[in-house]
């Protein structure tokens, strides 16, 4: 897989649409100073999103748009935008169709023998916008970087060696030089993925710890509520067990009521008899003497009652007669 063609339109010093072919073996671009040789490398870095504006010798992205200035009285007309398209030869299937489909998020990507990555920057009166495309389908920068990373092209890699990079590599320490070799071999990408996975793992562990704390708190509250519930149920059992006792006591009281009534009556009759005897024995009481006489008298029969009544009637009739008749 290699760059097959580079298309520049209103990018830096390229005021009109320009196509630069690249061959598989070796391609050299020569020209005088100021002819725009370095702008070709800047266009590749810009189109693939491999460098920031400072890395392609610009203060801001809008400075990359072609600006003719006042050269020969020329004036700029039309939209303020720049377009760079990098076309890769993928005939060796370095990137298979599934990878390209996943990056473009659609099946309509056409033939993948050529993969065209395009970037367009547009400036308005207030702001500027940057757009990315894969085979004509709009995507994000992260999608392009992921697709290129699968082909071994990374922003931090040394796919593009800028001016002064060779001298810098020579003057590096062995450790820094080893890091460059790891980047070229693809080990650095593996280390980055490993670091990202460890960060995600740490985040998941923190979330699991929080979830476990919530589970423990919920279990503790349930245990407390469960421990309080048996006490209330036990109290209910105690009260329930106490009810039959009260019923039995009521039954016993009901059963013992007639006997107690008889005993009460017997005790009351005995107390009445004692009080009568005490009144009868007390001196100066008429009712007591009468009661004593009545108790001393023998019990009368029915015939005796009749005799006493007839005797009383005779006495009344005799007392009602005149004295003369009495004498007779």
Secondary structure in CASP SS format (residue, H / E / C, confidence):
PFRMAT SS
TARGET T0000
AUTHOR 0000-0000-0000
METHOD secondary structure of the structure
MODEL  1
X C 1.00
X E 1.00
X E 1.00
X E 1.00
X E 1.00
X E 1.00
X E 1.00
X E 1.00
X E 1.00
X C 1.00
X E 1.00
X C 1.00
X C 1.00
X E 1.00
X C 1.00
X C 1.00
X C 1.00
X E 1.00
X E 1.00
X E 1.00
X E 1.00
X C 1.00
X C 1.00
X C 1.00
X C 1.00
X C 1.00
X C 1.00
X C 1.00
X C 1.00
X C 1.00
X C 1.00
X C 1.00
X C 1.00
X C 1.00
X C 1.00
X C 1.00
X H 1.00
X H 1.00
X H 1.00
X H 1.00
X H 1.00
X H 1.00
X H 1.00
X H 1.00
X H 1.00
X H 1.00
X H 1.00
X H 1.00
X C 1.00
X C 1.00
X C 1.00
X C 1.00
X C 1.00
X H 1.00
X H 1.00
X H 1.00
X C 1.00
X C 1.00
X C 1.00
X C 1.00
X H 1.00
X H 1.00
X H 1.00
X H 1.00
X E 1.00
X C 1.00
X C 1.00
X C 1.00
X C 1.00
X C 1.00
X H 1.00
X H 1.00
X H 1.00
X C 1.00
X C 1.00
X C 1.00
X C 1.00
X C 1.00
X C 1.00
X C 1.00
X E 1.00
X E 1.00
X E 1.00
X E 1.00
X E 1.00
X E 1.00
X E 1.00
X E 1.00
X E 1.00
X C 1.00
X C 1.00
X C 1.00
X C 1.00
X C 1.00
X C 1.00
X C 1.00
X H 1.00
X H 1.00
X H 1.00
X H 1.00
X H 1.00
X H 1.00
X H 1.00
X H 1.00
X C 1.00
X C 1.00
X C 1.00
X C 1.00
X C 1.00
X C 1.00
X C 1.00
X C 1.00
X C 1.00
X E 1.00
X E 1.00
X E 1.00
X E 1.00
X E 1.00
X E 1.00
X E 1.00
X E 1.00
X E 1.00
X E 1.00
X C 1.00
X C 1.00
X C 1.00
X C 1.00
X E 1.00
X E 1.00
X E 1.00
X E 1.00
X E 1.00
X E 1.00
X E 1.00
X C 1.00
X C 1.00
X E 1.00
X E 1.00
X E 1.00
X C 1.00
X H 1.00
X H 1.00
X H 1.00
X H 1.00
X H 1.00
X H 1.00
X H 1.00
X H 1.00
X H 1.00
X H 1.00
X C 1.00
X C 1.00
X C 1.00
X C 1.00
X C 1.00
X C 1.00
X C 1.00
X C 1.00
X C 1.00
X C 1.00
X C 1.00
X C 1.00
X C 1.00
X C 1.00
X H 1.00
X H 1.00
X H 1.00
X H 1.00
X H 1.00
X H 1.00
X C 1.00
X C 1.00
X C 1.00
X H 1.00
X H 1.00
X H 1.00
X H 1.00
X H 1.00
X H 1.00
X H 1.00
X H 1.00
X H 1.00
X H 1.00
X H 1.00
X H 1.00
X C 1.00
X H 1.00
X H 1.00
X H 1.00
X H 1.00
X H 1.00
X H 1.00
X H 1.00
X H 1.00
X H 1.00
X H 1.00
X H 1.00
X H 1.00
X H 1.00
X H 1.00
X H 1.00
X H 1.00
X H 1.00
X H 1.00
X H 1.00
X H 1.00
X H 1.00
X H 1.00
X H 1.00
X H 1.00
X H 1.00
X H 1.00
X H 1.00
X H 1.00
X H 1.00
X H 1.00
X H 1.00
X H 1.00
X H 1.00
X H 1.00
X H 1.00
X H 1.00
X H 1.00
X H 1.00
X H 1.00
X H 1.00
X H 1.00
X H 1.00
X H 1.00
X H 1.00
X H 1.00
X H 1.00
X H 1.00
X H 1.00
X H 1.00
X H 1.00
X H 1.00
X H 1.00
X H 1.00
X H 1.00
X H 1.00
X H 1.00
X H 1.00
X H 1.00
X H 1.00
X H 1.00
X H 1.00
X H 1.00
X H 1.00
X H 1.00
X H 1.00
X H 1.00
X H 1.00
X H 1.00
X H 1.00
X H 1.00
X H 1.00
X H 1.00
X H 1.00
X H 1.00
X H 1.00
X H 1.00
X H 1.00
X H 1.00
X H 1.00
X H 1.00
X H 1.00
X H 1.00
X H 1.00
X H 1.00
X H 1.00
X H 1.00
X H 1.00
X H 1.00
X H 1.00
X H 1.00
X H 1.00
X H 1.00
X H 1.00
X H 1.00
X H 1.00
X C 1.00
X C 1.00
X C 1.00
X C 1.00
X H 1.00
X H 1.00
X H 1.00
X H 1.00
X H 1.00
X H 1.00
X H 1.00
X H 1.00
X H 1.00
X H 1.00
X H 1.00
X C 1.00
X C 1.00
X C 1.00
X C 1.00
X C 1.00
X H 1.00
X H 1.00
X H 1.00
X H 1.00
X H 1.00
X H 1.00
X H 1.00
X H 1.00
X H 1.00
X H 1.00
X H 1.00
X H 1.00
X H 1.00
X H 1.00
X H 1.00
X H 1.00
X H 1.00
X H 1.00
X H 1.00
X C 1.00
X C 1.00
X H 1.00
X H 1.00
X H 1.00
X H 1.00
X H 1.00
X C 1.00
END
